[in-house]
Amino acid sequence: MGKSQWEQVYLFLKEKGFSIFSPGQKIGKCTEPYIVLKYDGSVQHLTYSTDDDIYTILCYVPKLKYSLLDGLIQSVRKAMKEFHPQLIITGNVSGSVYEEEIEAHVSSIEYRNHKKR
């Protein structure tokens, strides 16, 4: 059996040198930039017999290193262009939020993967 889309993206980003985790894997305060790859379910694509699987890449930077956030987002977006047209950025890049518990600023980038039902 082949690797899932999620696993392919995870391994690709790891190979590109990103510090990457699956949801719940990273514990503790944010001391260096890192990303988390998350599967966010699927939705019907328009009126066709196609679904869109949604993948979100969460970008984290330490509390006092907010200026690194945009660079991390741009690096992820540039790397992910290699997955086009397999994965397509939706245009949804969230504004940053500060997460007090882990002392990190976080922003997310959403991608979709079209697949036949």
C-alpha positions as CSV (number, residue, x, y, z in Angstrom):
1,M,0.0,0.0,0.0
2,G,1.3,3.5,-0.9
3,K,1.9,6.3,1.4
4,S,-1.1,8.5,2.2
5,Q,-1.2,12.1,1.0
6,W,-0.6,13.4,4.5
7,E,2.4,11.1,4.9
8,Q,3.8,12.2,1.5
9,V,3.6,15.9,2.5
10,Y,5.0,15.2,6.0
11,L,8.0,13.4,4.6
12,F,8.5,15.9,1.8
13,L,8.6,18.9,4.3
14,K,10.9,17.0,6.6
15,E,13.2,16.3,3.7
16,K,13.2,20.0,2.9
17,G,14.6,20.7,6.3
18,F,11.5,21.9,8.2
19,S,11.1,21.0,11.8
20,I,7.7,19.3,11.4
21,F,5.3,17.5,13.8
22,S,2.0,15.9,13.6
23,P,-0.8,17.3,15.8
24,G,-0.2,16.6,19.5
25,Q,3.4,15.5,19.0
26,K,5.1,18.7,19.9
27,I,5.1,19.4,23.7
28,G,6.3,22.4,25.7
29,K,7.1,26.0,24.9
30,C,8.1,27.1,21.4
31,T,11.8,27.8,21.4
32,E,12.4,27.5,17.6
33,P,10.2,27.9,14.5
34,Y,8.4,24.7,13.6
35,I,5.3,23.5,11.6
36,V,2.5,21.1,12.3
37,L,0.8,19.2,9.4
38,K,-2.9,18.5,10.1
39,Y,-5.6,16.7,8.1
40,D,-8.8,18.8,8.4
41,G,-11.4,16.5,6.8
42,S,-12.9,16.7,3.4
43,V,-15.7,18.6,1.6
44,Q,-17.5,18.1,-1.7
45,H,-15.9,19.9,-4.6
46,L,-18.5,22.0,-6.4
47,T,-21.1,19.7,-8.0
48,Y,-18.8,17.0,-9.3
49,S,-18.3,13.5,-7.9
50,T,-15.0,14.8,-6.4
51,D,-14.1,15.6,-2.8
52,D,-11.4,18.0,-1.5
53,D,-9.3,16.7,1.3
54,I,-8.1,19.7,3.4
55,Y,-4.6,19.9,4.8
56,T,-3.6,22.7,7.1
57,I,0.0,23.6,7.8
58,L,0.4,25.5,11.1
59,C,3.5,27.7,11.4
60,Y,4.8,28.5,14.9
61,V,7.5,30.9,16.0
62,P,8.6,31.8,19.5
63,K,7.0,34.7,21.4
64,L,10.0,37.1,20.9
65,K,10.7,36.1,17.3
66,Y,7.4,37.2,15.6
67,S,9.5,38.7,12.7
68,L,10.3,35.2,11.6
69,L,6.7,34.2,11.0
70,D,6.3,35.7,7.5
71,G,9.5,34.1,6.4
72,L,8.5,30.7,7.6
73,I,5.1,31.0,5.9
74,Q,6.8,32.0,2.6
75,S,9.3,29.2,2.9
76,V,6.5,26.6,3.3
77,R,4.5,28.1,0.4
78,K,7.5,28.0,-1.8
79,A,8.3,24.4,-1.0
80,M,4.7,23.3,-1.4
81,K,4.6,24.6,-5.0
82,E,6.4,21.3,-5.8
83,F,3.1,19.5,-4.9
84,H,1.1,21.5,-7.4
85,P,-1.3,20.4,-8.9
86,Q,-1.6,17.5,-6.5
87,L,-2.2,19.9,-3.6
88,I,-3.5,23.4,-4.2
89,I,-3.2,26.3,-1.9
90,T,-6.7,27.6,-1.2
91,G,-5.6,31.1,-0.6
92,N,-6.5,30.8,3.0
93,V,-3.5,32.0,5.0
94,S,-4.7,33.0,8.5
95,G,-3.6,36.0,10.4
96,S,-1.4,35.2,13.4
97,V,-2.7,34.3,16.8
98,Y,-0.6,34.3,20.0
99,E,-0.9,31.0,22.0
100,E,0.0,31.9,25.6
101,E,0.4,28.3,26.8
102,I,3.3,27.5,24.5
103,E,4.5,31.1,24.1
104,A,4.2,31.1,20.3
105,H,2.7,33.1,17.4
106,V,0.9,30.8,15.0
107,S,-0.5,31.2,11.5
108,S,-2.0,28.6,9.2
109,I,-1.9,27.8,5.5
110,E,-4.7,25.7,3.9
111,Y,-4.2,23.3,1.0
112,R,-6.7,21.1,-0.8
113,N,-6.4,17.8,-2.7
114,H,-9.0,16.9,-5.3
115,K,-9.9,13.2,-5.4
116,K,-12.7,11.1,-7.0
117,R,-15.2,9.5,-4.7
